[in-house]
Amino acid sequence: MEVKPIIDNKQKQLARYAKALSHPVRIFVLQTLSQQSCCYSGDLTEILPIAKSTLSQHLKELKDAGLIQGETEAPRIKYCINKENWKEAKELLETFFAQ
């Protein structure tokens, strides 16, 4: 008899996205990026009153979750919304709240 796992891949992915969305700075970054095509991390440090290292950690969380993507243009990094993964996150959240 095959045992069906209690936690499926969609639930794991939703939790991953939710964790990335769990901090106000990350929400701000996503809102900022959603209003423009891309943004350099240095531009974000000019408008956010946090240390560069702290911002870097928040960007890493968003990138690891797949909600943003970064492209190195030495010496800076350009960040953009990962539209495909953001679409999936919205769909998973909508499904979750529709239950």
BAMIFI-214889 format. One record per atom (N, C-alpha, C, O): residue number from 1; y, x, z; atom name; residue in one letter. Coordinates in nm, 3 decimals. Last residue first. Layout:
N
{r NUM, {Y, X, Z}, CA, A} ...
END
This chain:
99
{r 99, {2.841, -0.967, 0.007}, N, Q} {r 99, {2.719, -1.013, 0.078}, CA, Q} {r 99, {2.753, -1.103, 0.195}, C, Q} {r 99, {2.663, -1.150, 0.264}, O, Q} {r 98, {3.065, -0.861, -0.092}, N, A} {r 98, {3.028, -0.991, -0.145}, CA, A} {r 98, {2.907, -1.049, -0.072}, C, A} {r 98, {2.874, -1.167, -0.088}, O, A} {r 97, {3.089, -0.606, 0.006}, N, F} {r 97, {3.172, -0.709, 0.068}, CA, F} {r 97, {3.138, -0.850, 0.018}, C, F} {r 97, {3.179, -0.948, 0.080}, O, F} {r 96, {2.904, -0.475, -0.165}, N, F} {r 96, {2.888, -0.473, -0.019}, CA, F} {r 96, {2.964, -0.588, 0.046}, C, F} {r 96, {2.910, -0.658, 0.131}, O, F} {r 95, {3.018, -0.510, -0.416}, N, T} {r 95, {2.886, -0.565, -0.388}, CA, T} {r 95, {2.864, -0.576, -0.238}, C, T} {r 95, {2.810, -0.676, -0.190}, O, T} {r 94, {3.253, -0.361, -0.379}, N, E} {r 94, {3.260, -0.504, -0.410}, CA, E} {r 94, {3.128, -0.573, -0.380}, C, E} {r 94, {3.127, -0.683, -0.324}, O, E} {r 93, {3.142, -0.106, -0.338}, N, L} {r 93, {3.220, -0.171, -0.231}, CA, L} {r 93, {3.230, -0.321, -0.255}, C, L} {r 93, {3.217, -0.400, -0.161}, O, L} {r 92, {3.024, -0.063, -0.588}, N, L} {r 92, {2.941, -0.064, -0.467}, CA, L} {r 92, {3.013, -0.132, -0.351}, C, L} {r 92, {2.952, -0.207, -0.275}, O, L} {r 91, {3.255, -0.069, -0.751}, N, E} {r 91, {3.147, -0.165, -0.771}, CA, E} {r 91, {3.058, -0.176, -0.648}, C, E} {r 91, {3.021, -0.286, -0.607}, O, E} {r 90, {3.397, 0.152, -0.651}, N, K} {r 90, {3.455, 0.018, -0.644}, CA, K} {r 90, {3.347, -0.089, -0.659}, C, K} {r 90, {3.348, -0.189, -0.587}, O, K} {r 89, {3.216, 0.357, -0.716}, N, A} {r 89, {3.252, 0.333, -0.576}, CA, A} {r 89, {3.309, 0.192, -0.560}, C, A} {r 89, {3.273, 0.120, -0.466}, O, A} {r 88, {3.217, 0.343, -0.998}, N, E} {r 88, {3.094, 0.315, -0.924}, CA, E} {r 88, {3.125, 0.283, -0.778}, C, E} {r 88, {3.067, 0.190, -0.721}, O, E} {r 87, {3.481, 0.420, -1.043}, N, K} {r 87, {3.435, 0.288, -1.088}, CA, K} {r 87, {3.309, 0.249, -1.012}, C, K} {r 87, {3.296, 0.135, -0.967}, O, K} {r 86, {3.469, 0.679, -0.947}, N, W} {r 86, {3.558, 0.584, -0.880}, CA, W} {r 86, {3.518, 0.441, -0.917}, C, W} {r 86, {3.522, 0.352, -0.833}, O, W} {r 85, {3.297, 0.796, -1.132}, N, N} {r 85, {3.251, 0.779, -0.995}, CA, N} {r 85, {3.339, 0.681, -0.917}, C, N} {r 85, {3.289, 0.607, -0.832}, O, N} {r 84, {3.468, 0.781, -1.359}, N, E} {r 84, {3.333, 0.725, -1.362}, CA, E} {r 84, {3.282, 0.697, -1.220}, C, E} {r 84, {3.230, 0.590, -1.191}, O, E} {r 83, {3.703, 0.917, -1.283}, N, K} {r 83, {3.706, 0.774, -1.316}, CA, K} {r 83, {3.569, 0.709, -1.313}, C, K} {r 83, {3.554, 0.595, -1.270}, O, K} {r 82, {3.804, 1.115, -1.057}, N, N} {r 82, {3.682, 1.110, -1.137}, CA, N} {r 82, {3.659, 0.961, -1.167}, C, N} {r 82, {3.603, 0.889, -1.085}, O, N} {r 81, {4.143, 1.203, -1.064}, N, I} {r 81, {4.043, 1.105, -1.022}, CA, I} {r 81, {3.922, 1.119, -1.115}, C, I} {r 81, {3.937, 1.132, -1.236}, O, I} {r 80, {4.217, 1.555, -1.045}, N, C} {r 80, {4.226, 1.425, -1.111}, CA, C} {r 80, {4.121, 1.333, -1.049}, C, C} {r 80, {4.024, 1.379, -0.989}, O, C} {r 79, {4.389, 1.860, -0.982}, N, Y} {r 79, {4.296, 1.755, -0.939}, CA, Y} {r 79, {4.325, 1.625, -1.012}, C, Y} {r 79, {4.440, 1.590, -1.038}, O, Y} {r 78, {4.408, 2.198, -1.051}, N, K} {r 78, {4.455, 2.066, -1.092}, CA, K} {r 78, {4.349, 1.965, -1.055}, C, K} {r 78, {4.232, 1.980, -1.091}, O, K} {r 77, {4.495, 2.483, -0.878}, N, I} {r 77, {4.386, 2.391, -0.910}, CA, I} {r 77, {4.447, 2.255, -0.938}, C, I} {r 77, {4.527, 2.203, -0.860}, O, I} {r 76, {4.639, 2.805, -0.975}, N, R} {r 76, {4.640, 2.672, -0.913}, CA, R} {r 76, {4.517, 2.591, -0.953}, C, R} {r 76, {4.445, 2.625, -1.047}, O, R} {r 75, {4.691, 3.042, -1.105}, N, P} {r 75, {4.634, 3.049, -0.969}, CA, P} {r 75, {4.625, 2.913, -0.901}, C, P} {r 75, {4.605, 2.907, -0.780}, O, P} {r 74, {4.429, 2.909, -1.301}, N, A} {r 74, {4.477, 3.016, -1.214}, CA, A} {r 74, {4.628, 3.031, -1.218}, C, A} {r 74, {4.687, 3.033, -1.327}, O, A} {r 73, {4.324, 2.629, -1.292}, N, E} {r 73, {4.420, 2.685, -1.387}, CA, E} {r 73, {4.493, 2.793, -1.308}, C, E} {r 73, {4.603, 2.772, -1.257}, O, E} {r 72, {4.032, 2.461, -1.232}, N, T} {r 72, {4.111, 2.579, -1.197}, CA, T} {r 72, {4.195, 2.623, -1.316}, C, T} {r 72, {4.144, 2.650, -1.425}, O, T} {r 71, {4.005, 2.130, -1.157}, N, E} {r 71, {3.997, 2.225, -1.268}, CA, E} {r 71, {4.088, 2.342, -1.234}, C, E} {r 71, {4.207, 2.323, -1.210}, O, E} {r 70, {3.822, 1.883, -0.978}, N, G} {r 70, {3.923, 1.988, -0.983}, CA, G} {r 70, {3.897, 2.083, -1.098}, C, G} {r 70, {3.783, 2.114, -1.131}, O, G} {r 69, {3.796, 1.535, -0.921}, N, Q} {r 69, {3.744, 1.658, -0.983}, CA, Q} {r 69, {3.858, 1.757, -0.992}, C, Q} {r 69, {3.974, 1.721, -1.011}, O, Q} {r 68, {3.705, 1.281, -0.684}, N, I} {r 68, {3.802, 1.358, -0.761}, CA, I} {r 68, {3.731, 1.476, -0.824}, C, I} {r 68, {3.619, 1.512, -0.785}, O, I} {r 67, {3.471, 1.170, -0.591}, N, L} {r 67, {3.582, 1.080, -0.621}, CA, L} {r 67, {3.694, 1.149, -0.698}, C, L} {r 67, {3.771, 1.083, -0.768}, O, L} {r 66, {3.258, 1.322, -0.505}, N, G} {r 66, {3.266, 1.291, -0.647}, CA, G} {r 66, {3.380, 1.199, -0.685}, C, G} {r 66, {3.388, 1.153, -0.800}, O, G} {r 65, {3.232, 1.424, -0.259}, N, A} {r 65, {3.186, 1.286, -0.276}, CA, A} {r 65, {3.191, 1.242, -0.422}, C, A} {r 65, {3.135, 1.139, -0.458}, O, A} {r 64, {3.352, 1.669, -0.306}, N, D} {r 64, {3.209, 1.666, -0.276}, CA, D} {r 64, {3.150, 1.525, -0.291}, C, D} {r 64, {3.035, 1.509, -0.331}, O, D} {r 63, {3.618, 1.580, -0.336}, N, K} {r 63, {3.548, 1.641, -0.450}, CA, K} {r 63, {3.396, 1.636, -0.427}, C, K} {r 63, {3.321, 1.604, -0.519}, O, K} {r 62, {3.677, 1.491, -0.080}, N, L} {r 62, {3.688, 1.399, -0.193}, CA, L} {r 62, {3.611, 1.450, -0.315}, C, L} {r 62, {3.547, 1.373, -0.387}, O, L} {r 61, {3.636, 1.731, 0.062}, N, E} {r 61, {3.559, 1.611, 0.095}, CA, E} {r 61, {3.559, 1.512, -0.022}, C, E} {r 61, {3.456, 1.456, -0.058}, O, E} {r 60, {3.832, 1.894, -0.060}, N, K} {r 60, {3.690, 1.930, -0.069}, CA, K} {r 60, {3.602, 1.808, -0.040}, C, K} {r 60, {3.503, 1.785, -0.110}, O, K} {r 59, {4.064, 1.769, 0.022}, N, L} {r 59, {4.033, 1.773, -0.121}, CA, L} {r 59, {3.885, 1.805, -0.142}, C, L} {r 59, {3.821, 1.750, -0.231}, O, L} {r 58, {4.044, 1.827, 0.297}, N, H} {r 58, {4.041, 1.688, 0.251}, CA, H} {r 58, {4.008, 1.680, 0.103}, C, H} {r 58, {3.930, 1.594, 0.062}, O, H} {r 57, {4.065, 2.107, 0.289}, N, Q} {r 57, {3.944, 2.044, 0.343}, CA, Q} {r 57, {3.932, 1.899, 0.298}, C, Q} {r 57, {3.823, 1.853, 0.264}, O, Q} {r 56, {4.324, 2.135, 0.185}, N, S} {r 56, {4.210, 2.189, 0.111}, CA, S} {r 56, {4.079, 2.127, 0.159}, C, S} {r 56, {3.992, 2.097, 0.077}, O, S} {r 55, {4.475, 2.035, 0.394}, N, L} {r 55, {4.471, 1.963, 0.266}, CA, L} {r 55, {4.350, 2.008, 0.185}, C, L} {r 55, {4.283, 1.925, 0.123}, O, L} {r 54, {4.428, 2.245, 0.573}, N, T} {r 54, {4.385, 2.108, 0.606}, CA, T} {r 54, {4.375, 2.024, 0.479}, C, T} {r 54, {4.278, 1.951, 0.460}, O, T} {r 53, {4.548, 2.458, 0.443}, N, S} {r 53, {4.405, 2.464, 0.472}, CA, S} {r 53, {4.349, 2.326, 0.506}, C, S} {r 53, {4.235, 2.295, 0.471}, O, S} {r 52, {4.815, 2.377, 0.439}, N, K} {r 52, {4.741, 2.391, 0.312}, CA, K} {r 52, {4.591, 2.392, 0.336}, C, K} {r 52, {4.515, 2.334, 0.258}, O, K} {r 51, {4.901, 2.136, 0.691}, N, A} {r 51, {4.875, 2.274, 0.647}, CA, A} {r 51, {4.795, 2.275, 0.518}, C, A} {r 51, {4.716, 2.184, 0.492}, O, A} {r 50, {5.113, 1.854, 0.617}, N, I} {r 50, {4.994, 1.916, 0.677}, CA, I} {r 50, {4.978, 2.057, 0.621}, C, I} {r 50, {5.034, 2.091, 0.517}, O, I} {r 49, {5.288, 1.646, 0.510}, N, P} {r 49, {5.325, 1.735, 0.621}, CA, P} {r 49, {5.203, 1.792, 0.694}, C, P} {r 49, {5.191, 1.780, 0.816}, O, P} {r 48, {5.301, 1.630, 0.158}, N, L} {r 48, {5.223, 1.600, 0.279}, CA, L} {r 48, {5.259, 1.697, 0.391}, C, L} {r 48, {5.261, 1.818, 0.369}, O, L} {r 47, {5.452, 1.733, -0.046}, N, I} {r 47, {5.484, 1.598, 0.001}, CA, I} {r 47, {5.405, 1.557, 0.126}, C, I} {r 47, {5.441, 1.459, 0.191}, O, I} {r 46, {5.360, 1.990, -0.093}, N, E} {r 46, {5.505, 1.969, -0.081}, CA, E} {r 46, {5.539, 1.832, -0.025}, C, E} {r 46, {5.644, 1.815, 0.036}, O, E} {r 45, {5.093, 1.964, -0.129}, N, T} {r 45, {5.138, 2.028, -0.005}, CA, T} {r 45, {5.288, 2.011, 0.016}, C, T} {r 45, {5.337, 2.018, 0.128}, O, T} {r 44, {5.086, 1.854, -0.384}, N, L} {r 44, {5.050, 1.770, -0.270}, CA, L} {r 44, {5.098, 1.831, -0.138}, C, L} {r 44, {5.137, 1.759, -0.047}, O, L} {r 43, {5.148, 2.073, -0.538}, N, D} {r 43, {5.240, 1.958, -0.539}, CA, D} {r 43, {5.213, 1.868, -0.419}, C, D} {r 43, {5.306, 1.812, -0.361}, O, D} {r 42, {4.923, 2.229, -0.495}, N, G} {r 42, {5.052, 2.275, -0.445}, CA, G} {r 42, {5.156, 2.164, -0.441}, C, G} {r 42, {5.241, 2.161, -0.352}, O, G} {r 41, {4.729, 2.094, -0.639}, N, S} {r 41, {4.722, 2.092, -0.493}, CA, S} {r 41, {4.854, 2.138, -0.431}, C, S} {r 41, {4.891, 2.090, -0.325}, O, S} {r 40, {4.854, 1.896, -0.906}, N, Y} {r 40, {4.817, 2.027, -0.853}, CA, Y} {r 40, {4.820, 2.021, -0.701}, C, Y} {r 40, {4.903, 1.952, -0.642}, O, Y} {r 39, {4.719, 1.610, -1.066}, N, C} {r 39, {4.816, 1.667, -0.973}, CA, C} {r 39, {4.764, 1.803, -0.925}, C, C} {r 39, {4.644, 1.821, -0.907}, O, C} {r 38, {4.701, 1.363, -1.331}, N, C} {r 38, {4.648, 1.471, -1.249}, CA, C} {r 38, {4.758, 1.524, -1.158}, C, C} {r 38, {4.875, 1.488, -1.172}, O, C} {r 37, {4.817, 1.114, -1.407}, N, S} {r 37, {4.693, 1.161, -1.468}, CA, S} {r 37, {4.625, 1.268, -1.382}, C, S} {r 37, {4.503, 1.263, -1.362}, O, S} {r 36, {4.910, 0.887, -1.142}, N, Q} {r 36, {4.941, 0.988, -1.243}, CA, Q} {r 36, {4.810, 1.042, -1.298}, C, Q} {r 36, {4.704, 1.019, -1.240}, O, Q} {r 35, {4.818, 0.719, -0.954}, N, Q} {r 35, {4.946, 0.685, -1.015}, CA, Q} {r 35, {4.990, 0.785, -1.121}, C, Q} {r 35, {5.095, 0.770, -1.183}, O, Q} {r 34, {4.594, 0.828, -0.845}, N, S} {r 34, {4.575, 0.709, -0.928}, CA, S} {r 34, {4.704, 0.667, -1.000}, C, S} {r 34, {4.699, 0.590, -1.096}, O, S} {r 33, {4.694, 1.032, -0.687}, N, L} {r 33, {4.627, 1.066, -0.813}, CA, L} {r 33, {4.609, 0.945, -0.903}, C, L} {r 33, {4.608, 0.959, -1.025}, O, L} {r 32, {4.793, 0.874, -0.474}, N, T} {r 32, {4.883, 0.961, -0.552}, CA, T} {r 32, {4.821, 0.993, -0.687}, C, T} {r 32, {4.888, 0.984, -0.790}, O, T} {r 31, {4.556, 0.759, -0.380}, N, Q} {r 31, {4.664, 0.674, -0.430}, CA, Q} {r 31, {4.760, 0.753, -0.517}, C, Q} {r 31, {4.804, 0.706, -0.622}, O, Q} {r 30, {4.420, 0.991, -0.300}, N, L} {r 30, {4.365, 0.906, -0.405}, CA, L} {r 30, {4.471, 0.814, -0.464}, C, L} {r 30, {4.475, 0.793, -0.585}, O, L} {r 29, {4.596, 1.080, -0.096}, N, V} {r 29, {4.567, 1.165, -0.213}, CA, V} {r 29, {4.513, 1.081, -0.328}, C, V} {r 29, {4.556, 1.097, -0.442}, O, V} {r 28, {4.577, 0.864, 0.083}, N, F} {r 28, {4.705, 0.900, 0.023}, CA, F} {r 28, {4.683, 0.983, -0.104}, C, F} {r 28, {4.746, 0.957, -0.207}, O, F} {r 27, {4.307, 0.887, 0.155}, N, I} {r 27, {4.354, 0.764, 0.089}, CA, I} {r 27, {4.486, 0.793, 0.017}, C, I} {r 27, {4.505, 0.750, -0.097}, O, I} {r 26, {4.321, 1.131, 0.283}, N, R} {r 26, {4.240, 1.119, 0.161}, CA, R} {r 26, {4.278, 0.994, 0.083}, C, R} {r 26, {4.280, 0.994, -0.040}, O, R} {r 25, {4.478, 1.065, 0.500}, N, V} {r 25, {4.526, 1.166, 0.406}, CA, V} {r 25, {4.449, 1.155, 0.275}, C, V} {r 25, {4.508, 1.169, 0.167}, O, V} {r 24, {4.318, 0.876, 0.642}, N, P} {r 24, {4.441, 0.834, 0.574}, CA, P} {r 24, {4.496, 0.937, 0.474}, C, P} {r 24, {4.554, 0.898, 0.373}, O, P} {r 23, {3.965, 0.877, 0.589}, N, H} {r 23, {4.081, 0.944, 0.649}, CA, H} {r 23, {4.207, 0.906, 0.571}, C, H} {r 23, {4.205, 0.903, 0.448}, O, H} {r 22, {3.740, 0.775, 0.458}, N, S} {r 22, {3.760, 0.745, 0.600}, CA, S} {r 22, {3.879, 0.816, 0.666}, C, S} {r 22, {3.890, 0.813, 0.788}, O, S} {r 21, {3.645, 0.817, 0.209}, N, L} {r 21, {3.761, 0.729, 0.221}, CA, L} {r 21, {3.806, 0.709, 0.366}, C, L} {r 21, {3.899, 0.633, 0.393}, O, L} {r 20, {3.417, 0.964, 0.250}, N, A} {r 20, {3.530, 1.031, 0.185}, CA, A} {r 20, {3.658, 0.949, 0.199}, C, A} {r 20, {3.767, 1.005, 0.199}, O, A} {r 19, {3.258, 0.762, 0.357}, N, K} {r 19, {3.295, 0.876, 0.441}, CA, K} {r 19, {3.416, 0.947, 0.382}, C, K} {r 19, {3.508, 0.986, 0.455}, O, K} {r 18, {3.227, 0.601, 0.131}, N, A} {r 18, {3.299, 0.548, 0.248}, CA, A} {r 18, {3.342, 0.662, 0.340}, C, A} {r 18, {3.452, 0.658, 0.396}, O, A} {r 17, {3.070, 0.766, -0.035}, N, Y} {r 17, {3.206, 0.730, -0.075}, CA, Y} {r 17, {3.288, 0.683, 0.045}, C, Y} {r 17, {3.404, 0.720, 0.060}, O, Y} {r 16, {2.839, 0.771, 0.128}, N, R} {r 16, {2.905, 0.897, 0.088}, CA, R} {r 16, {3.050, 0.870, 0.046}, C, R} {r 16, {3.141, 0.942, 0.086}, O, R} {r 15, {2.770, 0.503, 0.138}, N, A} {r 15, {2.805, 0.573, 0.262}, CA, A} {r 15, {2.880, 0.703, 0.232}, C, A} {r 15, {2.973, 0.740, 0.303}, O, A} {r 14, {2.706, 0.464, -0.132}, N, L} {r 14, {2.817, 0.391, -0.072}, CA, L} {r 14, {2.863, 0.459, 0.056}, C, L} {r 14, {2.983, 0.470, 0.080}, O, L} {r 13, {2.479, 0.629, -0.147}, N, Q} {r 13, {2.598, 0.661, -0.225}, CA, Q} {r 13, {2.721, 0.591, -0.170}, C, Q} {r 13, {2.829, 0.650, -0.162}, O, Q} {r 12, {2.302, 0.492, 0.023}, N, K} {r 12, {2.339, 0.631, 0.052}, CA, K} {r 12, {2.468, 0.670, -0.021}, C, K} {r 12, {2.555, 0.735, 0.036}, O, K} {r 11, {2.282, 0.250, -0.114}, N, Q} {r 11, {2.336, 0.252, 0.022}, CA, Q} {r 11, {2.381, 0.393, 0.061}, C, Q} {r 11, {2.485, 0.411, 0.123}, O, Q} {r 10, {2.161, 0.339, -0.347}, N, K} {r 10, {2.293, 0.277, -0.354}, CA, K} {r 10, {2.359, 0.275, -0.217}, C, K} {r 10, {2.480, 0.297, -0.206}, O, K} {r 9, {1.911, 0.431, -0.256}, N, N} {r 9, {2.009, 0.527, -0.309}, CA, N} {r 9, {2.149, 0.469, -0.318}, C, N} {r 9, {2.247, 0.541, -0.298}, O, N} {r 8, {1.821, 0.258, 0.055}, N, D} {r 8, {1.807, 0.293, -0.086}, CA, D} {r 8, {1.920, 0.386, -0.132}, C, D} {r 8, {2.013, 0.415, -0.056}, O, D} {r 7, {1.640, 0.246, 0.345}, N, I} {r 7, {1.770, 0.286, 0.292}, CA, I} {r 7, {1.752, 0.327, 0.146}, C, I} {r 7, {1.676, 0.419, 0.116}, O, I} {r 6, {1.370, 0.186, 0.361}, N, I} {r 6, {1.467, 0.095, 0.420}, CA, I} {r 6, {1.606, 0.121, 0.362}, C, I} {r 6, {1.680, 0.027, 0.333}, O, I} {r 5, {1.133, 0.216, 0.094}, N, P} {r 5, {1.228, 0.275, 0.188}, CA, P} {r 5, {1.331, 0.173, 0.236}, C, P} {r 5, {1.373, 0.084, 0.161}, O, P} {r 4, {0.822, 0.053, 0.094}, N, K} {r 4, {0.956, 0.057, 0.035}, CA, K} {r 4, {1.052, 0.117, 0.137}, C, K} {r 4, {1.054, 0.076, 0.253}, O, K} {r 3, {0.504, 0.179, 0.065}, N, V} {r 3, {0.607, 0.142, 0.160}, CA, V} {r 3, {0.743, 0.159, 0.094}, C, V} {r 3, {0.776, 0.267, 0.045}, O, V} {r 2, {0.215, 0.062, -0.092}, N, E} {r 2, {0.338, 0.140, -0.104}, CA, E} {r 2, {0.443, 0.087, -0.006}, C, E} {r 2, {0.466, -0.033, 0.004}, O, E} {r 1, {-0.118, 0.084, 0.000}, N, M} {r 1, {0.000, 0.000, 0.000}, CA, M} {r 1, {0.125, 0.088, 0.000}, C, M} {r 1, {0.138, 0.179, 0.083}, O, M} 
END
